[in-house]
Amino acid sequence: MRNLVFCLALACMPAAMLIAPSVHAADTPTVSPQSAEAKDLEPVRAEIKAKQYNVALAQLKVLVVKYPDADTYTLLGHALWKTGDRQQGMAYYNKALALNPLHRGALEYQGELYVALGQVDKAKENLAKLKGVCPFGCEEASDLGEAIEHAPKGG
């Protein structure tokens, strides 16, 4: 019986790998890494990773005209939020999610902003969506789950 279960598990693994979304950070591009957009956004992602949000914001204000898509909107929303403009940050997360309702980065960052705004229930809704998008786990769901776990209680 153990051998049968093991064989079934091995037989199902390739199918699970095909249907399971790849794990990537919220600021990982969903466009082809060879695309012009990915290359243009690469320095922005580096600035965000280095927490140089003002530098990233300046670059994104130009790039969003060229690439009005969910990836760029998500990064712009994050840079706006982190430079103090929560309202505009949320507006760009909403634009990203209007284009791609299951965009992992937008769901994570918007959820983290919800936590910062004390709207933990909305953050939990985003976490539920992320868990649906990546049932085997992903960095975005992990990060948002951690933000929710560390949210101030009783607000």
Backbone as a chain_set.jsonl record, in Angstrom:
{"seq": "MRNLVFCLALACMPAAMLIAPSVHAADTPTVSPQSAEAKDLEPVRAEIKAKQYNVALAQLKVLVVKYPDADTYTLLGHALWKTGDRQQGMAYYNKALALNPLHRGALEYQGELYVALGQVDKAKENLAKLKGVCPFGCEEASDLGEAIEHAPKGG", "coords": {"N": [[0.83, -1.196, 0.0], [1.945, 1.232, 0.804], [3.816, 1.604, -1.222], [2.108, 2.001, -3.394], [0.856, 4.443, -2.735], [3.094, 6.101, -2.739], [3.867, 5.889, -5.438], [1.615, 7.03, -6.673], [1.811, 9.604, -5.681], [4.195, 10.449, -6.882], [3.396, 10.312, -9.544], [1.504, 12.333, -9.661], [2.92, 14.612, -9.093], [4.267, 16.034, -11.31], [2.031, 17.191, -12.599], [0.992, 18.807, -10.567], [3.08, 20.607, -10.326], [2.874, 21.954, -12.703], [0.411, 23.269, -12.51], [0.637, 24.739, -10.217], [1.26, 28.0, -9.165], [4.208, 29.93, -9.729], [6.548, 30.743, -7.175], [7.225, 33.96, -6.067], [8.578, 37.139, -5.203], [6.722, 40.044, -4.132], [7.491, 42.193, -5.644], [8.423, 41.071, -7.918], [8.594, 40.741, -11.405], [5.766, 40.157, -13.578], [5.935, 40.05, -16.199], [7.766, 38.989, -19.127], [11.169, 38.262, -18.434], [12.967, 39.101, -20.344], [11.791, 41.175, -21.613], [11.371, 44.6, -22.693], [10.074, 46.145, -20.818], [10.502, 44.755, -18.376], [13.246, 45.074, -18.182], [13.406, 47.849, -18.001], [12.091, 48.271, -15.594], [13.703, 47.016, -13.773], [15.837, 48.563, -12.462], [14.193, 50.144, -10.854], [12.974, 48.307, -9.17], [15.235, 47.54, -7.751], [15.796, 49.933, -6.406], [13.527, 50.112, -4.788], [13.854, 47.812, -3.25], [16.105, 48.618, -1.877], [14.981, 50.488, -0.333], [14.826, 53.06, -1.283], [12.671, 54.929, -1.884], [11.857, 57.452, -2.876], [13.537, 57.856, -5.075], [12.776, 55.678, -6.65], [10.115, 56.392, -7.058], [10.313, 58.726, -8.636], [11.341, 57.619, -11.004], [9.284, 55.84, -11.647], [7.124, 57.523, -12.191], [7.636, 58.36, -14.732], [7.848, 55.923, -16.12], [5.292, 54.786, -15.851], [3.726, 55.926, -17.771], [4.661, 54.808, -20.086], [4.348, 52.095, -19.565], [1.506, 51.238, -18.685], [0.433, 49.168, -16.726], [-0.39, 46.321, -14.587], [1.915, 45.55, -13.097], [3.559, 47.872, -13.088], [1.781, 49.738, -11.981], [1.463, 48.597, -9.45], [4.053, 48.795, -8.34], [4.32, 51.585, -8.408], [2.242, 52.312, -6.7], [3.252, 51.251, -4.318], [5.62, 52.738, -3.954], [4.505, 55.291, -3.692], [2.94, 54.967, -1.348], [4.971, 54.383, 0.514], [6.339, 56.741, 0.527], [4.669, 58.343, 1.845], [2.147, 58.94, 0.778], [-0.554, 57.576, 1.213], [-3.175, 57.444, 0.231], [-3.006, 57.837, -2.585], [-1.319, 55.713, -3.104], [-3.02, 53.552, -2.509], [-4.901, 53.995, -4.5], [-3.447, 53.34, -6.813], [-2.891, 50.633, -6.323], [-5.489, 49.689, -6.526], [-5.946, 50.243, -9.248], [-4.11, 48.469, -10.403], [-5.207, 46.036, -9.563], [-7.641, 46.156, -10.839], [-6.913, 45.681, -13.433], [-5.678, 43.201, -13.185], [-7.023, 41.094, -11.211], [-5.922, 39.145, -9.583], [-3.297, 39.744, -9.069], [-0.4, 39.11, -7.496], [1.54, 40.732, -6.195], [0.209, 43.216, -5.974], [-1.976, 42.46, -4.389], [-0.658, 41.683, -2.04], [0.82, 44.044, -1.24], [-1.278, 45.927, -1.096], [-2.767, 44.728, 0.9], [-0.953, 44.921, 3.036], [-0.919, 47.674, 3.289], [-3.575, 48.042, 4.066], [-3.373, 46.886, 6.61], [-1.675, 48.755, 7.825], [-3.428, 50.877, 7.843], [-5.186, 50.064, 9.711], [-7.2, 48.393, 8.907], [-7.688, 45.527, 9.178], [-9.446, 43.426, 8.582], [-9.952, 43.754, 5.841], [-7.384, 43.31, 4.91], [-7.151, 40.628, 5.534], [-8.976, 39.591, 3.723], [-7.571, 40.0, 1.352], [-5.454, 38.28, 1.874], [-6.784, 35.823, 1.847], [-7.456, 35.699, -0.871], [-4.874, 35.56, -1.959], [-4.065, 33.09, -0.953], [-5.751, 31.493, -2.407], [-4.761, 31.911, -4.964], [-2.185, 30.949, -4.753], [-2.071, 28.051, -3.704], [-0.184, 26.328, -2.633], [1.394, 27.875, -1.186], [3.173, 30.998, -1.083], [5.525, 33.676, -1.313], [4.323, 36.191, -1.143], [1.842, 35.704, 0.154], [2.813, 34.698, 2.557], [4.263, 36.928, 3.551], [2.206, 38.849, 3.814], [0.55, 37.518, 5.618], [2.22, 37.503, 7.841], [2.38, 40.268, 8.344], [-0.264, 40.758, 9.075], [-0.441, 39.167, 11.332], [1.244, 40.56, 13.053], [-0.095, 42.896, 13.401], [-1.377, 45.702, 15.188], [-3.458, 45.016, 17.966], [-6.96, 45.243, 18.735], [-7.949, 47.701, 17.625]], "CA": [[0.0, 0.0, 0.0], [2.832, 2.391, 0.867], [4.389, 1.784, -2.555], [1.055, 2.549, -4.252], [0.713, 5.855, -2.391], [4.305, 6.766, -3.22], [3.784, 5.96, -6.906], [0.592, 8.012, -7.01], [2.363, 10.933, -5.381], [5.158, 10.764, -7.949], [2.665, 10.52, -10.793], [0.77, 13.604, -9.59], [3.808, 15.75, -8.874], [4.44, 16.911, -12.479], [0.804, 17.962, -12.835], [0.923, 19.844, -9.532], [4.086, 21.619, -10.631], [2.385, 22.75, -13.825], [-0.705, 24.129, -12.15], [0.996, 25.592, -9.074], [1.927, 29.222, -9.585], [5.571, 30.041, -9.246], [6.721, 31.589, -6.004], [8.075, 35.113, -6.305], [8.307, 38.272, -4.32], [5.707, 40.976, -4.603], [8.026, 43.11, -6.648], [8.926, 40.292, -9.039], [7.77, 41.038, -12.573], [4.944, 39.118, -14.181], [6.251, 40.105, -17.625], [8.953, 38.234, -19.492], [12.39, 38.916, -17.973], [13.692, 39.659, -21.478], [11.041, 42.276, -22.206], [11.862, 45.959, -22.437], [9.475, 46.604, -19.565], [11.22, 44.149, -17.253], [14.571, 45.716, -18.091], [13.207, 49.226, -17.532], [11.654, 48.257, -14.199], [14.727, 46.395, -12.925], [16.453, 49.525, -11.528], [13.167, 50.588, -9.91], [12.86, 47.242, -8.169], [16.432, 47.637, -6.911], [15.617, 51.099, -5.531], [12.517, 49.751, -3.79], [14.485, 46.86, -2.329], [17.032, 49.406, -1.058], [14.131, 51.457, 0.378], [15.028, 54.378, -1.879], [11.356, 55.096, -2.48], [11.769, 58.705, -3.642], [14.212, 57.615, -6.351], [11.892, 54.781, -7.401], [8.924, 57.157, -7.423], [10.654, 59.603, -9.766], [11.464, 56.776, -12.194], [7.981, 55.256, -11.955], [6.242, 58.542, -12.758], [7.918, 58.355, -16.169], [7.598, 54.593, -16.673], [3.878, 54.434, -15.858], [3.168, 56.391, -19.047], [5.105, 53.834, -21.082], [3.856, 50.763, -19.187], [0.346, 51.357, -17.788], [-0.031, 47.811, -16.451], [-0.498, 45.956, -13.173], [3.23, 45.567, -12.441], [3.99, 49.255, -12.888], [0.852, 50.347, -11.024], [1.764, 48.064, -8.119], [5.292, 49.422, -7.861], [4.038, 52.998, -8.181], [1.451, 52.364, -5.47], [4.136, 50.984, -3.179], [6.501, 53.899, -3.778], [3.678, 56.388, -3.175], [2.626, 54.672, 0.049], [6.171, 54.451, 1.348], [6.767, 58.141, 0.626], [3.697, 59.055, 2.651], [0.86, 59.2, 0.131], [-1.321, 56.329, 1.32], [-4.38, 57.505, -0.611], [-2.604, 57.586, -3.975], [-0.819, 54.337, -3.135], [-4.189, 52.672, -2.592], [-5.518, 54.19, -5.817], [-2.688, 52.577, -7.808], [-3.147, 49.203, -6.087], [-6.804, 49.418, -7.11], [-5.776, 50.202, -10.712], [-3.433, 47.205, -10.727], [-6.144, 44.929, -9.355], [-8.678, 46.253, -11.868], [-6.345, 45.032, -14.621], [-5.367, 41.814, -12.859], [-7.557, 40.93, -9.854], [-5.139, 38.176, -8.815], [-1.892, 40.145, -9.079], [0.119, 38.798, -6.165], [2.197, 41.892, -5.585], [-0.8, 44.207, -5.613], [-2.738, 41.937, -3.251], [0.184, 41.74, -0.837], [1.098, 45.421, -0.83], [-2.533, 46.55, -0.679], [-3.083, 44.137, 2.201], [-0.065, 45.523, 4.038], [-1.408, 49.036, 3.501], [-4.765, 47.894, 4.886], [-2.915, 46.676, 7.984], [-1.179, 50.051, 8.301], [-4.596, 51.738, 8.034], [-6.035, 49.47, 10.74], [-8.296, 47.666, 8.255], [-7.177, 44.157, 9.15], [-10.409, 42.545, 7.908], [-9.697, 43.852, 4.4], [-6.105, 42.638, 4.68], [-7.438, 39.186, 5.577], [-9.612, 39.257, 2.445], [-6.493, 39.883, 0.369], [-4.716, 37.056, 2.193], [-7.585, 34.697, 1.349], [-7.273, 35.669, -2.332], [-3.522, 35.063, -2.228], [-4.042, 31.651, -0.679], [-6.411, 30.863, -3.542], [-3.874, 32.018, -6.119], [-1.014, 30.081, -4.529], [-2.49, 27.101, -2.67], [0.966, 25.653, -2.047], [2.157, 28.909, -0.5], [4.025, 31.896, -1.852], [6.131, 34.705, -0.478], [3.361, 37.273, -0.931], [0.902, 35.276, 1.198], [3.587, 34.628, 3.807], [4.561, 38.281, 4.024], [0.971, 39.488, 4.26], [0.14, 36.817, 6.831], [3.074, 37.995, 8.93], [1.956, 41.642, 8.65], [-1.537, 40.655, 9.791], [-0.135, 38.598, 12.653], [1.9, 41.588, 13.878], [-0.924, 44.112, 13.432], [-1.84, 46.074, 16.536], [-4.749, 44.404, 18.33], [-7.978, 46.039, 19.421], [-8.05, 49.058, 17.118]], "C": [[0.869, 1.252, 0.0], [3.443, 2.672, -0.506], [3.371, 2.394, -3.517], [0.886, 4.05, -3.989], [1.91, 6.638, -2.919], [4.268, 6.924, -4.74], [2.747, 6.98, -7.348], [1.099, 9.432, -6.768], [3.348, 11.353, -6.459], [4.457, 11.048, -9.264], [1.962, 11.875, -10.807], [1.686, 14.815, -9.504], [4.011, 16.604, -10.125], [3.198, 17.757, -12.763], [0.682, 19.091, -11.814], [1.919, 20.957, -9.821], [3.63, 22.512, -11.778], [1.289, 23.716, -13.416], [-0.379, 25.054, -10.987], [1.704, 26.831, -9.587], [3.335, 29.281, -9.02], [5.616, 31.0, -8.07], [7.654, 32.734, -6.369], [7.666, 36.24, -5.397], [7.312, 39.225, -4.958], [6.222, 41.918, -5.67], [8.67, 42.367, -7.811], [8.021, 40.507, -10.239], [6.932, 39.851, -13.014], [5.122, 39.131, -15.699], [7.508, 39.297, -17.876], [10.218, 38.968, -19.049], [13.202, 39.551, -19.11], [12.982, 40.876, -22.077], [11.671, 43.616, -21.857], [11.322, 46.476, -21.112], [10.229, 46.048, -18.362], [12.577, 44.805, -17.069], [14.455, 47.146, -17.58], [12.83, 49.272, -16.053], [12.694, 47.685, -13.239], [15.401, 47.393, -11.971], [15.456, 50.036, -10.48], [13.021, 49.56, -8.792], [14.056, 47.271, -7.214], [16.313, 48.81, -5.937], [14.596, 50.798, -4.434], [13.112, 48.79, -2.772], [15.436, 47.577, -1.375], [16.305, 50.475, -0.234], [14.42, 52.9, -0.04], [13.751, 54.744, -2.636], [11.218, 56.374, -3.292], [12.412, 58.554, -5.02], [13.327, 56.737, -7.236], [10.666, 55.539, -7.907], [9.186, 58.054, -8.626], [10.734, 58.795, -11.067], [10.097, 56.24, -12.623], [7.015, 56.265, -12.562], [6.443, 58.668, -14.266], [7.493, 57.017, -16.781], [6.115, 54.228, -16.742], [3.183, 54.904, -17.141], [3.479, 55.363, -20.147], [4.505, 52.439, -20.836], [2.691, 50.885, -18.202], [-0.271, 49.977, -17.512], [0.038, 47.511, -14.952], [0.849, 45.989, -12.451], [3.661, 46.993, -12.109], [3.087, 49.954, -11.879], [1.147, 49.87, -9.592], [3.009, 48.72, -7.54], [5.08, 50.9, -7.554], [3.22, 53.169, -6.897], [2.319, 52.179, -4.24], [5.051, 52.177, -2.905], [5.723, 55.087, -3.212], [3.361, 56.177, -1.694], [3.845, 54.919, 0.936], [6.756, 55.86, 1.429], [5.687, 58.998, 1.29], [2.344, 59.315, 2.033], [0.041, 57.908, 0.076], [-2.517, 56.312, 0.363], [-4.037, 57.212, -2.073], [-2.032, 56.18, -4.124], [-1.965, 53.355, -3.307], [-4.851, 52.79, -3.967], [-4.775, 53.377, -6.885], [-2.784, 51.07, -7.574], [-4.494, 48.825, -6.697], [-6.738, 49.366, -8.636], [-5.134, 48.889, -11.137], [-4.418, 46.043, -10.632], [-7.322, 44.988, -10.314], [-8.204, 45.575, -13.151], [-6.101, 43.548, -14.402], [-5.787, 41.562, -11.415], [-6.769, 39.955, -8.975], [-3.648, 38.494, -8.836], [-1.337, 40.014, -7.663], [0.728, 40.007, -5.467], [1.201, 42.932, -5.127], [-1.619, 43.734, -4.414], [-1.928, 42.018, -1.961], [0.35, 43.177, -0.351], [-0.171, 46.143, -0.385], [-2.932, 46.019, 0.7], [-2.227, 44.717, 3.311], [-0.471, 46.972, 4.316], [-2.692, 49.005, 4.331], [-4.387, 47.701, 6.362], [-2.46, 48.008, 8.576], [-2.331, 51.022, 8.58], [-5.537, 51.211, 9.114], [-7.221, 48.7, 10.195], [-7.899, 46.196, 8.056], [-8.142, 43.203, 8.459], [-10.206, 42.569, 6.396], [-8.373, 43.176, 4.036], [-6.302, 41.119, 4.656], [-8.14, 38.73, 4.305], [-8.55, 39.097, 1.357], [-5.685, 38.609, 0.607], [-5.477, 35.83, 1.692], [-7.454, 34.572, -0.172], [-5.902, 35.121, -2.692], [-3.432, 33.561, -1.988], [-4.75, 30.875, -1.785], [-5.53, 30.847, -4.773], [-2.677, 31.086, -5.968], [-1.316, 29.114, -3.39], [-1.337, 26.354, -2.002], [1.877, 26.647, -1.335], [2.972, 29.74, -1.463], [4.503, 33.005, -0.91], [5.146, 35.825, -0.16], [2.373, 36.928, 0.179], [1.598, 35.205, 2.554], [3.82, 36.002, 4.4], [3.312, 38.979, 4.542], [0.464, 38.826, 5.536], [0.932, 37.294, 8.046], [2.674, 39.417, 9.328], [0.655, 41.637, 9.452], [-1.301, 40.163, 11.214], [0.453, 39.643, 13.597], [1.115, 42.888, 13.948], [-1.312, 44.427, 14.879], [-3.234, 45.513, 16.791], [-5.671, 45.444, 18.95], [-8.116, 47.456, 18.949], [-9.409, 49.347, 16.7]], "O": [[0.578, 2.216, -0.707], [3.574, 3.828, -0.908], [3.731, 3.213, -4.363], [0.783, 4.835, -4.932], [1.747, 7.72, -3.484], [4.605, 7.986, -5.262], [2.98, 7.721, -8.303], [0.842, 10.34, -7.559], [3.33, 12.502, -6.901], [4.876, 11.927, -10.016], [1.842, 12.497, -11.863], [1.267, 15.93, -9.812], [3.932, 17.828, -10.016], [3.319, 18.926, -13.131], [0.307, 20.21, -12.167], [1.625, 22.128, -9.583], [3.965, 23.696, -11.816], [1.231, 24.844, -13.906], [-1.061, 26.061, -10.794], [2.652, 26.724, -10.364], [3.608, 28.738, -7.949], [4.827, 31.941, -7.981], [8.737, 32.515, -6.91], [6.546, 36.282, -4.89], [7.095, 39.206, -6.17], [5.455, 42.388, -6.51], [9.388, 42.972, -8.608], [6.799, 40.459, -10.104], [7.325, 38.696, -12.85], [4.526, 38.315, -16.403], [8.234, 38.959, -16.941], [10.332, 40.175, -19.264], [14.026, 40.433, -18.869], [13.529, 41.533, -22.962], [12.398, 43.75, -20.873], [12.025, 47.162, -20.371], [10.558, 46.788, -17.435], [13.008, 45.061, -15.945], [15.303, 47.605, -16.815], [13.205, 50.204, -15.342], [12.576, 47.852, -12.025], [15.527, 47.101, -10.782], [15.84, 50.325, -9.346], [12.953, 49.911, -7.614], [13.903, 47.053, -6.012], [16.69, 48.689, -4.772], [14.786, 51.188, -3.282], [12.895, 48.94, -1.57], [15.563, 47.198, -0.211], [16.935, 51.264, 0.47], [14.276, 53.832, 0.752], [13.75, 54.853, -3.862], [10.522, 56.378, -4.307], [11.892, 59.063, -6.012], [13.15, 57.016, -8.422], [10.235, 55.35, -9.044], [8.36, 58.129, -9.536], [10.249, 59.241, -12.107], [9.788, 56.192, -13.813], [6.169, 55.89, -13.374], [5.519, 59.042, -14.99], [6.854, 56.984, -17.833], [5.717, 53.441, -17.601], [2.168, 54.337, -17.543], [2.651, 55.098, -21.018], [4.199, 51.707, -21.777], [2.872, 50.657, -17.006], [-1.356, 49.662, -18.001], [0.47, 48.347, -14.158], [0.912, 46.417, -11.299], [4.076, 47.281, -10.986], [3.573, 50.684, -11.015], [1.084, 50.654, -8.645], [3.015, 49.148, -6.386], [5.595, 51.411, -6.561], [3.485, 54.072, -6.104], [2.142, 52.87, -3.236], [5.231, 52.576, -1.754], [6.227, 55.807, -2.349], [3.498, 57.096, -0.887], [3.754, 55.579, 1.972], [7.577, 56.141, 2.302], [5.778, 60.225, 1.297], [1.465, 59.863, 2.698], [-0.042, 57.244, -0.957], [-2.826, 55.283, -0.238], [-4.718, 56.417, -2.722], [-2.236, 55.529, -5.15], [-1.902, 52.445, -4.133], [-5.306, 51.793, -4.529], [-5.405, 52.79, -7.765], [-2.762, 50.302, -8.536], [-4.627, 47.767, -7.312], [-7.402, 48.533, -9.254], [-5.559, 48.269, -12.112], [-4.459, 45.178, -11.506], [-7.946, 43.96, -10.578], [-8.998, 44.967, -13.868], [-6.289, 42.736, -15.307], [-5.002, 41.787, -10.493], [-6.935, 39.946, -7.755], [-2.824, 37.601, -8.64], [-1.758, 40.725, -6.75], [0.459, 40.265, -4.294], [1.321, 43.473, -4.028], [-1.921, 44.525, -3.52], [-2.459, 42.381, -0.912], [0.059, 43.489, 0.804], [-0.147, 46.89, 0.594], [-3.381, 46.778, 1.559], [-2.722, 44.976, 4.408], [-0.377, 47.439, 5.451], [-2.88, 49.85, 5.206], [-5.01, 48.284, 7.249], [-2.822, 48.345, 9.704], [-2.222, 51.885, 9.451], [-6.561, 51.829, 9.405], [-8.151, 48.385, 10.937], [-7.793, 45.703, 6.933], [-7.701, 42.256, 7.809], [-10.278, 41.529, 5.741], [-8.256, 42.548, 2.984], [-5.688, 40.419, 3.851], [-7.928, 37.605, 3.852], [-8.618, 38.176, 0.543], [-5.279, 37.939, -0.343], [-4.868, 34.898, 1.166], [-7.352, 33.463, -0.698], [-5.772, 34.317, -3.614], [-2.783, 32.846, -2.753], [-4.393, 29.732, -2.071], [-5.545, 29.885, -5.541], [-2.212, 30.502, -6.947], [-0.88, 29.319, -2.257], [-1.507, 25.805, -0.913], [2.99, 26.308, -0.933], [3.405, 29.266, -2.513], [3.931, 33.221, 0.159], [5.131, 36.347, 0.955], [2.095, 37.757, 1.045], [1.034, 35.604, 3.573], [3.606, 36.223, 5.591], [3.349, 39.627, 5.588], [-0.006, 39.514, 6.442], [0.384, 37.465, 9.135], [2.633, 39.738, 10.516], [0.493, 42.416, 10.391], [-1.883, 40.674, 12.171], [0.192, 39.615, 14.799], [1.602, 43.877, 14.495], [-1.543, 43.525, 15.684], [-4.09, 45.544, 15.906], [-5.226, 46.392, 19.597], [-8.372, 48.349, 19.756], [-9.691, 50.454, 16.24]]}, "num_chains": 1, "name": "protein.A"}
